[in-house]
Amino acid sequence: MRKRLLALLVTSILVSASLMTLDPAIAAEARTPLSELGKDDPYIWMEEIEGPRALDWAKAQNARSLPVLQGDPRYADLEAKALAILNAKDRVPGVSFAGDGSLRNFWQDKDHVRGIWRKTTLDSYRAAEPTWETILDIDALSEAENANWVFKGASCLPPDETRCLVTLSNGGKDAVTVREFDTTTKSFVPGGFVLPEGKQNYSWLDKDTLLVGREWTPGELTESGYAYVLKTLKRGQALGQAVEVYRGQKTDVSVSPFVLRDSDGQVVAVLAHRGVTFFESETYLLEGSKPVKLDLPLKNSIQGYVAGQMVVLMEQDWKGFKTGDLVSFDLAQLKAAPDKALATLVLRPTARQSIEEVTTTRTKLVVGLLDSVKGAAKVLTHGDRGWTVQSLDLPANSAIGLGSSAETDERLFITVTGYLAPTTYWLVDAGTLKLEQIKASPDRFDASTHVVEQFEATSSDGVKIPYFVVRPKGVKYDGSAPTLLYAYGGFQVSMTPAYSGVMGKLWLERGGTYVVANIRGGGEFGPAWHEAALKANRQKAYDDFFAVSQDLITRKITSPRRLGIMGGSNGGLLMGVALTQRPELYNAIVVQVPLFDMIRYSQIGAGASWVGEYGDPAIPSERAVIAKYDPYSNLKAGQKYPEVFIETSTKDDRVHPAHARKAAARLEDLGYPVLYYENVDGGHAASANLAETARRQALEYTYLTRRLMD
């Protein structure tokens, strides 16, 4: 539940919920009817996601833009190189422990475009070429059912994990269909559980019972489009026979089940997570005759259960604990007295640290930390005197990722990577602290020509903003280096060092410089780094980005003629703000699956769920703040905008494609050159398979080459 973005990136304060924490003067403001916001927009018809007029417009844009980029003599080579890397047979497959003793993996390549879900053994995985056994072939399934299935994962019932809820998406949408699958027979269970398409949350309670949040009756969704009613569904029951166990409010962001289990797979607590806002939640214990609210702060994130302890990340100061602290509750005491249980400090990060990931083995808690935006990992043990901490001796100056852990023993997988160092896969014993490098990804580009440095820029309010520069060793500090700057800056998501074979091959190896800015709004230094750029303070994230851009120019690493920027989703909004506020700094802007129309964003797609991040356009004082940076309404004629490249997906039911469509249409109306690509499939990832991903990346780097290297 940490960094619930990512969700994903899909939730935030809704209108009535936000009034719970607003200043009384703001709460008293008369709300502007949503129907009045942007009602005169000439492109409002683009909000019909698959409307014939909108699709015809998108097809015409593709027909105009794609020949420009794909007709470039360098495009075919870039696409071929990207596809070769993405489809490479020697890629290291990431695996997860399964209760039946196997290691499982989902794999795509040129022969398995949609992918196969497969398994092997640990001994086989250690070999150079493991022996794999297919569990489910998504290409074959799609052909047999004449469907456009995209595999979205599987939730398997502990302890043996042979009965699974397989999640399938039509074309990559967030709305999914869920079907019960048996990994022993490698087939869907006849008469088994089936949840029809929808944005839904679910969890196993036992082999014959699910806990599900979904649209049970038409319209029974929050204003953000997510479930707020949880029900138990028994095997053999129709959806209409499910029994309600918890109901949130329509003004919530969402409600979802959260089941805690011990290392033997037994349920120790059944919880309902009520997302009052993206950053504020309530947790209810679903035992007895009615739900019981747990005494937790509004800003918290339950991380798991181990050694009788429920582990929680504090995302606000609370009862003597500080924002960013990791604490634990004795679960038995918490269940016995939900309003009186005491918390114990597990780990307190320093001012330059952030707890990024938490996982559990049979008896250990493993924590992934960022320390000055560099990774570390700690193993914690609970005993009579509280928690003790040990460090794992992993490579320094890298990004550390906590992978799958075993519930029956102390093993887990950890990944280590860097901008110039391919990912290595480590098998770790959290009990003995023994480390075994079990796999290493091959080099995908010549990293010997580049070095990595970390600098700081000073933002408009004096705050130091770190950023990484990956540059050629022999670069001349004369402003001539073609440079791509990437940032995100939202939803407490941290930008950490990561190896990208495609970026390295298509950009670094060809002499490019790559920069990642750790601007506010992210989580690089904990929740406070994120909160510093929320709502009324949103401009700080943009000022941070401009400060890094200017610092690159001041250091003569690059110049406006050679500086390009790229960002997606919330980062796409950042690109729009950069275009409208500081266009003189850049000569190329890649705008990926963006938010762009911030006056109407709360009415488009899942936009209502992000009001906690940006503010509520229906509240005049908050709309006034948004209007200052809203890219759509701030596009003006007579500016020195560079030609931009805007990308989206028709199947993106998270950030609606209307944002990208409107941006391109408005720019064209004002007389600016614009390149636009709308992929029919792909969802919020803008690509549903590796071939589509290679095409998108080749288009991006062709555009960047034309703008920055020519």
N, C-alpha and C positions, 0 to 999 in steps of 0.2 A: 504493500500500500504506500510505501515511500515513493515520492515523486509521482503522484497519481496522474500523471499525464497519460504524458506520454501518451498517459494516456494521454499516456497518453494525452493530454492537452485538450480535454473536452469538458471541463467543468469549472464553474465559478459561481459567484454570488448572484442569486436571482433577486428580483425586485423586492418582494415583501420580506424575504429572508434578510436582505441587506439592511432593511430598516431596523433590524434588531441591534445593529452596531453603529448606526449612523449618528452623527451629531443631531440633537433634537431640531435644530434650525433646518438642517437638510431634510430630516424626516418629514417636516411640515410642508416642504415644497410641493406645489401642485405638479402632479406628474403629467407629462405630455402624452396624449394617447399615441400608442405605437403606430396607429394608422396614419398619423400626421407626419411621422418622421420620414423624410425623403420621398413623400408622396408625389412630388413633381419630377422625380428622377426619370428621364426619358428612357432609361435602360432597365426599368423595373421588371420588364418582361423576361430578362435574362435570369431571373430568380426561379423560373419554372425549369427545374434541373434537366429534364429531358423533354422540354417543350419543343415542338417542331421548328419554331422560329429560332429558338436559341441554338438548337443543334445544327440547323442550316448555317447559321452565322459562324459557329465554331468550325464546321467543315470548310467553309469558305476561307476562314483565317488559316487553317492548316494548309489548304491548297495554295495559299499565297506565300506563307512563311517557310514551309518545309522545303520547297525547291531552292530557296535561297541558301539554307544551311546544308541540306543534303547535296546540293549542287556544288558546294565548295569542294575543290579537289582533295582537301585533307579529310573530309568527313568519313569517307568509306574506310580509310585506314584507322581512324580513331574508333569507329564503331567496331571494326574487326578486332582491334586490340582490347577494347572494353569487353566484348563478348568472350574473347579467348580467356581473359582473366576470370570473368564471372562463371564461365562453364568449365574451367580447368579441372581436370580429373584429379590433380594432386592437391586440390584444396583440402584443408583439414576440416573434417566434419565435427562440429560441436555436438556433444552428446549429453544426455541426462540419465541419471540413475532411475531405474524402474524397480518396482517392488518384486517383480518376478526374477530379479537378478541380471536382467539384460541392461544394455545401454541403448538408448533410442535416439534417433536422429531424423530430421526432415531434410531432404536433399533435392536440389534441382540442378539440371544440366541440359545440354542440347538434346539428349535422349529422353529426358524427363522434364519437359517444359513446365508443367504444373507441379510436378514433384512426386516423390515417394516418401512415405513414412516407413522407416525400417529399423532393424535392431541388429546388435552384435553382442559379443561378450567382451569383458575387459581384456582378457588375454588376446583375443583377436584384434581389439582396438589398438593394442600396443604394437602390433605388426605394421610393417610399411603399407601393406594392402589388406585391410581387414576384410573378413568374409561377412557379407551382409545378407539378412533375410528380410524380404519385403513384407510389411504388415498391411499397408494400404497404398495402392497406386492411384493417385488423383487424376492422372491423364486417362487411365482406363475407366475410372469411375465417371468422369465427365463425358467420355465418349459413349459409355453404356447408357447414361441417363440423358444424353443430349443436353448437358448443362455446362455452365461457365463457372465451374467450381474453383475457388481459391481456398487452400487449406489455411485455417486460422488457429490450428492447434487442437489439443485434446486434453481433457481433464479426466484423470483416471482414479478409480476408487481404491484407496489404501486398504489393506497393506500390500496385496499382490499386484494391484494396478493392471489387471487384465480386462476389466470392464471400464470402458472409457466413453466419455461424451465427446464425440468428434464434432468440431465446429467448422462449418463450411459457409463461405461467402460467395454470393453471386457477383463476380467481377471485382471483388476486393472491397465491397462496402462494409461499413461497421455493422450494419444489420446482418445477422447470421441465422443459419439453420443449424440445429443441434440434433445429432442422432447417436443413439447408443451403439457401440461397437465392441466386439469381442476379439481381443488380440490373439486368443488361442485358436479360434476358428477362422480368424482373419475375415470376418464378415460382420455386417450389421445385424443386430439382434432381432430376430423375427418378433414382432409385437413389442419391441423394446421402446424405450423412451424416445420421443420425437418432439422437439420444440420448433414450431414453424418459424419462418423468418421474422426477425425483429431485433431491435437493440435490447439485449437481455443479459442478465447476470444469473448464475446458477452455481450450485455446489451439491455434491453428494452428501446425504446424511447417512444412508446405509444402502445396501444393494438394491433395495426396493423403494427408496424414497429420495426425492430431490427437493432442494429448497431453491425456489425460482423467483426472480423478479422480472416481470415482462408486462406487455400491454395485454391484460387479461380480457378487457372489453374495449371496443373501439374508443379511442380518445383517452384511455386511462394511462396517460403519461404525464410527466412533468412538463413545464413550459420549455424545458431544454430538450424534450423528446426522449427521456429515459424513464425507466420503471420507478414507481414509488410504492408498489404493493408487493409484498413477499407472500408466497404461498408454498405449502408442501404439496408435492405431487407424488402420488403413489403409483407403483407399477400397475398398468392396466387402466388407470383412470384417464378420462378425457380431460382436457384443460379446464372445462367448465366444472369439473368435480374437485378441483384442487381446493385446499382449505387455507384460508387466510391466517397468517400468524403475525404479520406486522404491516402497518400502513403508515407511510409518511404523509407528506403534503404535496399537493400539486405544484406548489411554489418551491419545493426542494429542487436540488440539481438531480439527485438520483438516490435510490435505496438499493443496497446490495447485500447478499448474505456473506458471512465470514465465519468459517468453521475452524476451530482450533482442534488439533489432534495431537496425541502423544506419539512417541516413536514407534508404537505398535499399531498405529493407525486408528486407535480408538478415539472417538469424539470426547473432548473434555469440556467444550463450550460451544454453544451455537449462538451467534451474534448477528444482529442486524446493524449494518452501517448506514446511517442516515446522513447523506451529504447535504447538509443545510446550505453550504456553499462549497466551492472547490477547496477552499482552505479551512473551512470550519465544518465539523461533523459531530454527531452524537452517536454513541454506541449503546445498543440495548441487548441485554441478556435475554434470550428466548427460552426461558425455562419456567415452568409453573403456568398459572392461569393467564398471566398477562406479561408483556415485555417490561423489563426493569432497566432503567437508565443507569449506566455506570458513571461514577464520579470521575470524569476525565475533562481536561480543558477542551475548549472548542477546537483549538488547533493542535492536533495530535495525529500520530500515525502508528497503528498497531503493526509491529514488525514480525511477531511470531510467538511461539511457545516452546520452552525448553526447561527441563529440570524443575517443573512445577511453577515456572515463572512466565507471566505474560509480559512481553517486552514491548515498550512503547517509546516512540520518539516524541519528545516535547518540542512543539513548534511555536511555543509562546512561553513566557515566564509564568510559573504556576507553583504555588505552595512552596516557595523556596528553591525550586528548580529553575534553571535558565533555559532560554531558547536554544535549541540544539542539543540539549541533554538527552541521553538515552537512559531510560529508567525501567524498572521492572516492578510488577505486582505479584504477590503470592496469589495464584489463581483461586485456590481454595478459600482464602480469606476474602478475596474480592467477591466471589460468588455468595459467600455467607453474609457479607455486609457490603453491598455494592456502593453505599454512600459513605463508608468509613475506612476503606482499605488504605494502607499506607504504601507509598512508593519508595523504592531503594535506588540510589544512583548506580548506574552501570558504567557509564563512560561520559566524561565531559570534554568536548573538543576545545581546543584553544581558539583564539580569535582568527587564526589563519587556517583553521581546519574545518572540515565538514564531514558529517557521517553520511556517506553516499548509499551504502548497501548493508543489509543485515540478513544473515541466513543462519540456520541451525542444523547441527548434526544430531546424533542421538543424545549427547549430553552437553554439547558445546554451543556457544554462541560465537559466530564469526562476523566481524565488522569490517567493512571496507571504508577506508578514510581517504579524504583528500587533504593533503598538507601542502599549502601554497600551490594548489592545482596539480599536485603529483600524488600518485597512489601509494597506499600502505594498507596492510591488513593485520588485524588483531584477533586473537583467540581469547575468549573470556569463559571462565568457569565459575559456576555458582556453588557456594558452600555455606557452612555455618556462619562465617564471618562476612558474607556478602560475595562480591565479585572480585576475582583476580584476573589480571591481564597479562598476556604474553604476545610477543610480536612474531610474525612469520617473516623469515629471511628471504624475501623476494627481491628481484632486481629493482634497483632504485631508478628514480627519474622516469617512471613509466606510469601508464594507467593500469590499475588493477581491477579486474572484474570478477565478482563472485559468481560462479556457475552453479550447476546442480549439486545438491548434497544428498548423501544417503541417510535415510532415516534409521537404518538398522545398525549403523556403526558410525565412525567419526570421519569418513571420507567425504571430500568434496573436490570439485574441479575449480580451478582458478585460472583466469587468462591474464597474460601480461603483454602489453603492447605499447608502441610509441609511434610517433610520426614517421620515423625511418626504420623502425624495428618491427618486422612481421610478428604477428601474434604467436606466442608460445602457450601451450596448454600444460598445466601442472596438476598432478594428482596430489592432494594434500591430506595428511592425516592430522586432524585437529587435536587428537589426543596426544600424539608423540611429537607433533610439529615437523614430522618428516615431509620433505618435498621431493617429488619426482617429476622432472620434465618429461612428459609422456608424448608430446607432439610439438612440432614447430612448423609454422606455415612457411612455404617457400617465398623467396624474394620475388616480387612482381615487377620491380623496376630497380634501376641502378641507384642505390641510396648513397653510394660513396661520394657523389658529387655535391651533396648537400649537408648542411649542419642545422641543428635546432638551437635556438636561443629564446630566452624569455626576457621581455622588457616590461616597463610600466609607462603608461601615459597618465597625464594629470587631467582629470575631467573638469568641467566648468565650475564645480563647487570644491575643487581641491582634492577630491578622492582619487587615490592611485588605482588605475585599472590595469591589471596584468594582461599580457598577450604573448602568444608564441609566434615566432617567425621561423619558418623552414625555408632556408635560402641556399642558393649555390655558394660553395665555399669561396669562389673567386669573384663574387659579385662586387661590382664597383659602386661605391656610394655616390652615384651621380644622378640618381633619380631615374635610371633607365630600365630597372628590373621590372618585367611584367609581373604584377602581383595580384593575387586573388585573396581577398579578405572575407572570412566567414564569421558569422555570429548568430546568436539566437536571442538570449536576453529575456527569458520569460518563464513562468510556471515552475520556478525553482529547478530548472534543468541545467546541469553543469556541462560545459564543453571541455572535455578532457583529451589528452593526447591519444590519437587513434591512427592506426595504419590503414590507408586506403590504397590498394593496389591500382585501382583505376585512376584515382587522382594523381598518384605518383607517376604512372605510365603516361597519362595524357597531359600532365601539366609539369610536374617537377622534372621529369627526365628530359623534357623539351626546353628546359632552362627557366621554368617559372618559379616564382616565390609564392609560398602559401602561408597565410596568417590566420590565426584563430584568436578572437578577442573574447575575454572573460568579463563581459559587461554586466552591470547590475540587472536584476530581474532573474538571473540564473541562481544556481545554488552553490557556486564554487566556495563560498565562505559561510554556508549555512543559511537558515531561514531569513536572517536579517539582511543578507545580500539581495535576496529576492524581494523582501518587503520594502526595501529602499526605493524600488521602482514601480510600486503598485499605484494604480488609479491616478490620483492627483499628481503623483510623482513620476508618471510614466516618461516624461521628457528626459529624466536622468539617464535612462537606458540609452536613449538616442544620443544624448550629449556624450556619454561614455564612448559610443561607437565613433562619433565624429572626432573625439579626442585621440583615439587610436589611429584613425585615418590620418589626422594631421600629424601625429607623431611619426608615422611611417614616412610622410613627406618631409618633415623637418629633419629627420635622420638621413634623408636622401636615399633611403632604401628603395623608394619608388617616387612617382610623381602623379599628378592627376591624369596625365595622358596615359599612364601605364597601370593605373589602379582600377581594379574591378572588384565588385562585391557580389555575394551570393547568400541567400537565406530562404528558408522555407517555413510555411505555416505562420507562427508568430514571427519568425525570422523574415517571412515574406512581407509582413507588415513593416518590419524594420527597413526592408529594402524600399518600400513605398515612401516611408518618411525620409529616408536618405535622398530619394529622387526629388522630393518636393522641397526639402529644407536645405540640402547642401549639394546640389547637382554638380557644382563646380569642382568637387573633390574627385569625381569618378568619371571614367570613360566607358564602363560596362556595368550593367546591373542585371543579375539573374534573379527573377522573382518567382519562387517556387510555391505552388499551392497556397497562395497568400490569403490572409485577411487584408482587405483594402478599403471597403466601404464601412467605416467605423460608426457612421450615424445609423445605419440600418443593420449592423452586424448582429444585433441581438434578435433579429427577426428572421435571419437566414441560416438554414441548416441547424447546427447545434449551438449557434451563437449565444443563445440566452444563458448558456452554462458558463460563459466566460466573463460575466459582469464583475466578478470579484477581482479579476486581473486588470480590466481596463476601465471599469465604471459603467454606469447605467445611462444610456443615451436618453431615456425617458425622464430623467431627473435633470432639470435645466442647468444646475450648477455643474453637474458632472458632464453633461453634454458640452458645456462651454469649454471644459478642459480637453475633451476628446476632439472637439472641432479644431483646436489649434494644431493638432498633429495629424488629423484624418487625411490620409493621402488622396482619397477620391475627391473630396470637396476642395482640396488645396491644389489640385492640378490647375495650372494657369497657362495662358498663351504667352508667347514671347520670352520663355525661359530657355536656358541653355541645358535642356535635358539631353543626356546621351540616348542613343537608341537602346531600348530595353528589350529583354527577352523574358516573356511571361509564360509560365507553364501551369497547367492544372489537369484535373481528371474529371470526366463526366460522372464517374462513379464515386466521387468524393462526397460522402454524406456526413462528413464531419465539418470541414471548412468548405462551404458551398462553392462550386465553380463560378457562380455569379460574381464573386469578388474579382477573380482574374478577368472574366469576360468584360465586366464594367470598366476595369482599369484600361484594358486594351482599346475598348471602344471610345472611351473619353479621350485618351491620348491621340487616337486617330482623328477624332473630331477637332482637336486643337491643332492638328497639322503636324504632329510629331511622328517620326518613323518608329514602328514597333514590330517586334517579332512575337508570334503567339503560337503555342502548341497545346492542344487539348487532347489528351489521350482518353479514349472511350472507356477503357478499363483502368483498374489500378487502385481505386479508393484514394485515401489520403496519401499513400505512398507514391501515387502518380504512375505506378507500373505494377502489373500483376504477375510478371514472370521475368526471367533474366534477360530475355531478348528485348522486352520493352524497357527494362532498366538500362541495357547497353545503348539502346537508341536514344533514350533521354539524356544519358551522360555524354554521348557523342555530340548531340545537338548543343549541349551546354558548352563543351570545350571547343567545339567549332566556333561558336559565337564568341567565346572569350579569346580565342586565337585571333579571330578577325579584328577584334576591337583593341587588343592589348599587345599582340606580338607583331602584327603587320606594320 
